[in-house]
Amino acid sequence: MLLDICEEMTNVVSEIANSAFTDEYLGYFESLSETEQRSILSDYSRYLESVGLTCSDVNLELFSQDLYPLDATPANLSRLSSSASEDELDAYSDSLVMFIIGPS
């Protein structure tokens, strides 16, 4: 499903896609040291929390350069999009993930 992002979250999604949540360099994220990766993931988690979004530890493991995971929970979906219907929101569970894709 492709979400229509609500106007007040457009800037948040852009900041995530452009890696504005960290001062660390994200190029070749997978080749960074474990310490550098943990620092970036911590920055990402704190940023999500500050804007009212979540990403579980399991979904956080899917983080990579230009691929930013979020929990596909009803709370996150309704926070991000006004186009998701109640039936669609009820169909999602904590085991699903959605991604914000950054520029490549």
Beta strands, then each sheet from edge to edge (+ up, - down):
strand 1: 67-71
strand 2: 97-101
sheet 1: 1+ 2-
end
